[in-house]
Amino acid sequence: MRPGRDTAGGTDSPCEDRHVTRSSPDAAAGRGACRRIQPLPLLLAAALTLALAACGDGQKAAPGPGGAAPPPPEVGVVTVALQNTPLVTEQLNDITVLPDGRVRVVWSSDEDGFDQRNVKAATFTLPPADNTAPVLGALTDVVVTLPLNSTATSTTVTFPTPTATDDSGSPTVTTNPISGSVFQVGVTTVNVTATDPTGNTATGSFTVNVLHNFSGFLQPVENMPTLNIANAGQAVPVKFSLSGNKGLNIFAAGYPASGQVACDATEPGSVIEETVSAGGSSLIYDATADRYTYVWKTQKAWKGTCRILSLRLTDGSDNFAKFRFK
């Protein structure tokens, strides 16, 4: 039955087009009386779900095999209790998405005891789909150092929860790892996800860099920009501290390393007088002095050249010293 029309007499109903039902005694008398019925929220929620899943624009559900009438939507019978009324049983009859995008729902009800299976209808508009992802705020990298005077190679790191905005409400922002996690020395990527109330997501990331407490180079090596002068072929003791014993696996893969750079023979520098005997480069740790010593075995072929020595640590930091060989 089309909402708002009397199927028996074919005349327009005096009722509004929404939420109406005709009682059979009045219909039999030809009085065309009617009364308003508020559609049940539970039934309409189920109908809305089916409308989205089963119907296309201006179409009912597809016909069954051989052109037979389509099977009824699988909603079943909804029984509800209205205040001050007996139990009411309602049965969904039809869902149609109209050409203008509105959804029409038709159902039967035995709410009126004297007129079983009254037919009711309601038309409503589906809300527009939200396909817009949230927008993450600026993400800032975090840099911390390991605790002083300890053997720790990891530390707990806290950071503020990133922010996000959305046109449909307040999005939820999560991070992985979360703030307060334990981060190992070096660089760790923190993944950020913002999810809005309709499930749209935006992702981003920032890094947490946990650094060693590098003391700088200790004597006999001078820190840049001072030039160190050494004899080519000698073993140079390169000393430094990380504020505690961090083990011997402190260098990044492929380091320490050195490379030749332009050399100014007239540039003043600091002559390295302390040397050690070594068959090759090596690393040791002195717990008493809390000091690492990297024994750098230079080559005689470097005579008359300048080189930069790079100590890249596992935290990704580079520490440079400049040498001229005589």
C-alpha positions in Angstrom: 0.0 0.0 0.0 1.3 3.4 -0.8 1.6 5.6 2.3 -1.3 8.0 2.7 -3.7 6.2 0.3 -6.8 4.1 1.0 -6.3 0.9 -1.0 -9.9 -0.1 -0.6 -11.5 3.1 -1.9 -8.5 4.6 -3.8 -9.0 8.0 -2.2 -6.4 10.1 -0.5 -6.3 9.7 3.3 -6.8 12.8 5.4 -3.8 11.7 7.4 -0.2 12.8 6.7 1.9 10.6 4.5 4.1 9.3 7.3 3.4 7.1 10.2 -0.3 6.2 9.5 -2.5 3.2 9.8 -6.2 2.6 8.9 -8.5 0.9 11.3 -10.8 -1.6 9.7 -14.2 -0.6 11.4 -13.7 2.9 9.9 -12.7 1.5 6.6 -15.7 -0.7 6.4 -17.9 2.2 7.1 -16.3 4.2 4.4 -15.4 7.0 6.8 -11.7 7.0 5.9 -10.7 7.6 9.5 -7.1 7.0 10.5 -4.7 7.6 13.4 -1.0 8.2 13.7 1.4 5.4 14.6 5.0 6.1 15.4 7.3 3.6 13.6 9.2 1.4 16.0 12.9 2.3 16.3 14.0 -1.3 16.4 12.1 -2.2 13.2 13.3 0.9 11.3 16.9 0.2 12.3 16.6 -3.2 10.9 14.9 -1.8 7.8 17.7 0.7 7.3 20.3 -2.0 7.4 18.4 -4.0 4.8 17.9 -0.9 2.7 21.6 -0.4 2.5 22.4 -4.0 1.8 19.5 -5.2 -0.4 18.2 -2.3 -2.5 19.5 -0.1 -5.3 18.3 3.3 -6.4 14.6 3.2 -7.1 14.6 -0.6 -7.0 13.3 -3.3 -4.8 15.3 -6.4 -4.0 16.1 -8.5 -7.1 13.5 -11.1 -8.2 14.0 -14.7 -7.3 14.8 -17.5 -9.8 12.5 -17.7 -12.9 11.2 -14.1 -12.3 9.4 -15.1 -9.1 8.7 -12.5 -6.5 11.7 -11.7 -4.4 12.0 -13.5 -1.1 11.0 -11.3 1.9 13.9 -9.6 3.7 15.3 -11.7 6.4 14.2 -9.6 9.3 11.7 -11.9 10.9 9.1 -10.9 13.3 9.8 -8.1 15.8 7.8 -8.2 19.0 8.0 -5.1 21.3 6.2 -3.9 24.3 4.9 -0.3 24.2 4.1 1.6 27.3 0.5 1.0 28.5 -0.1 -1.3 25.5 -0.1 -5.1 25.1 2.7 -6.8 23.1 2.8 -5.8 19.5 4.1 -8.0 16.7 5.3 -6.3 13.5 6.4 -7.9 10.2 8.6 -6.1 7.6 6.8 -6.2 4.1 8.9 -4.1 1.8 11.9 -1.8 1.5 12.4 0.5 -1.5 15.0 3.1 -2.3 13.1 5.8 -4.2 14.6 7.7 -7.2 15.2 10.7 -5.0 17.3 8.7 -2.6 14.7 8.4 0.2 14.0 5.0 1.7 10.4 3.7 2.0 9.6 1.0 4.5 6.3 -0.8 4.6 5.4 -3.2 7.5 2.4 -5.0 9.0 1.3 -4.8 12.7 -1.3 -6.3 14.9 -1.2 -3.3 17.3 -4.9 -2.8 16.8 -6.6 -5.9 18.2 -9.7 -5.4 16.1 -7.8 -5.1 12.9 -5.1 -7.7 12.6 -2.2 -7.0 10.2 -2.7 -3.3 9.7 -0.2 -2.0 7.0 2.0 1.0 7.9 4.7 2.9 6.0 7.4 5.4 6.7 9.7 7.3 4.4 13.1 8.7 5.5 16.3 10.0 4.1 19.6 8.2 4.5 22.4 10.4 5.9 25.2 11.2 3.5 28.2 8.9 3.6 31.3 10.1 5.4 34.3 9.2 3.4 36.6 12.0 4.6 39.6 10.8 6.6 40.8 12.7 9.7 43.7 15.0 9.5 46.7 14.3 11.8 48.4 17.3 13.5 52.1 17.9 13.1 54.2 14.9 14.3 57.5 15.6 16.1 60.4 13.3 16.5 61.6 12.6 20.0 65.2 12.5 21.1 66.3 11.2 24.6 69.6 10.0 26.1 70.3 6.9 28.1 70.5 7.2 31.9 73.9 8.5 33.2 76.4 6.2 34.9 74.5 3.0 34.1 74.8 -0.1 31.9 71.3 0.5 30.5 71.0 0.2 26.7 67.3 1.1 26.7 65.0 3.5 28.6 61.3 4.3 29.1 60.1 7.1 26.9 56.9 9.1 27.3 55.5 11.5 24.7 52.2 13.4 24.2 49.5 11.7 22.2 49.4 13.2 18.7 46.3 15.3 17.8 43.9 15.0 14.8 40.8 16.8 13.5 37.8 15.5 11.6 34.6 17.0 10.1 32.3 14.4 11.7 33.5 14.4 15.3 36.5 13.8 17.5 38.8 11.1 16.1 40.6 8.6 18.3 44.4 8.7 18.0 46.6 5.7 18.9 50.3 5.0 18.7 52.4 1.8 18.3 54.5 1.6 20.4 52.5 3.5 23.0 53.9 6.3 25.2 55.6 4.8 28.3 57.1 1.9 26.4 60.8 0.9 26.7 62.8 1.9 23.7 66.2 0.4 22.8 69.2 2.6 22.0 68.9 3.8 18.4 66.0 4.9 16.2 62.5 3.4 16.6 59.6 4.3 14.4 56.3 5.1 16.2 53.2 4.5 13.9 50.2 6.8 14.5 46.6 6.1 13.5 43.7 8.5 13.8 40.2 7.0 13.4 37.0 9.0 13.1 33.5 8.0 14.4 32.6 6.4 11.0 35.8 4.4 10.7 37.8 6.5 8.3 41.5 6.5 9.2 44.7 8.6 8.7 48.2 7.3 9.4 51.5 8.8 10.1 54.7 8.2 12.0 57.5 9.8 14.0 60.7 8.5 15.5 62.1 8.0 19.0 65.9 8.2 19.0 67.6 7.0 22.2 71.2 8.3 22.3 74.3 7.2 24.1 75.9 9.8 26.4 79.0 10.3 24.3 81.6 12.3 26.1 83.5 13.5 23.1 87.0 12.4 22.3 89.4 12.3 25.3 93.2 12.9 25.2 95.3 12.3 23.3 92.8 13.0 20.5 91.3 16.5 20.1 87.8 17.1 19.0 87.0 19.0 15.8 87.7 21.5 14.5 91.2 21.0 16.0 93.5 19.0 13.7 95.4 16.0 15.1 98.9 15.3 13.7 100.1 11.7 13.8 102.8 9.5 12.3 101.5 7.4 9.4 101.5 3.7 10.4 101.2 4.3 14.1 98.4 3.0 16.3 96.3 5.9 17.7 94.4 5.3 21.0 91.0 7.0 20.5 89.4 7.3 23.9 85.9 8.3 25.0 83.1 7.5 27.5 79.5 6.6 27.2 78.8 7.1 31.0 78.8 3.4 31.9 79.7 0.1 30.3 77.5 -0.5 27.3 79.3 -3.6 26.2 81.6 -3.8 23.1 78.8 -3.8 20.5 78.6 0.0 20.4 79.5 0.8 16.8 77.2 0.7 13.9 77.9 -1.9 11.2 80.9 -0.8 9.1 82.3 1.6 11.7 84.7 3.0 12.7 85.7 4.2 9.3 88.0 6.9 7.8 88.2 8.8 4.6 90.7 11.1 2.9 89.9 14.8 2.8 91.7 17.9 1.4 94.8 18.7 3.3 96.4 22.0 4.2 100.0 21.3 5.2 100.2 24.7 6.9 97.2 24.2 9.1 98.2 24.0 12.7 97.3 21.0 14.8 97.8 19.0 17.9 100.5 16.3 17.7 99.6 12.9 19.0 102.5 11.7 21.1 100.7 8.8 22.8 100.9 5.6 20.7 100.2 2.0 21.3 101.4 -1.2 19.8 98.8 -3.1 17.9 98.6 -5.6 15.0 95.2 -4.2 14.1 92.4 -2.0 15.2 90.5 -3.1 18.4 88.1 -1.9 21.1 88.5 -2.3 24.9 86.6 -0.9 28.0 88.2 0.2 31.2 85.7 -0.1 34.0 87.8 1.7 36.5 88.1 4.8 34.4 84.7 4.3 32.7 86.5 4.7 29.4 86.5 3.1 26.0 89.6 2.9 23.9 89.5 2.3 20.2 93.0 1.4 19.0 93.1 2.8 15.4 95.8 1.2 13.3 96.8 3.7 10.6 98.7 2.9 7.4 102.1 4.1 6.3 100.7 4.9 2.9 98.7 7.7 4.5 101.8 9.8 4.9 101.3 13.4 3.7 97.5 13.1 3.6 94.6 14.1 5.8 91.7 11.9 6.9 88.5 12.2 8.9 87.9 9.4 11.4 84.2 8.6 12.0 82.9 6.7 15.0 79.2 6.0 14.3 77.5 4.5 17.3 74.5 2.2 17.4 72.3 5.2 18.2 73.1 6.5 14.7 75.2 9.4 15.9 78.5 10.3 14.1 81.5 11.5 16.0 84.4 12.9 13.9 88.1 13.6 14.4 90.5 15.1 11.8 94.0 13.8 11.3 97.1 14.8 9.2 99.7 12.1 8.8 103.4 12.9 8.6 
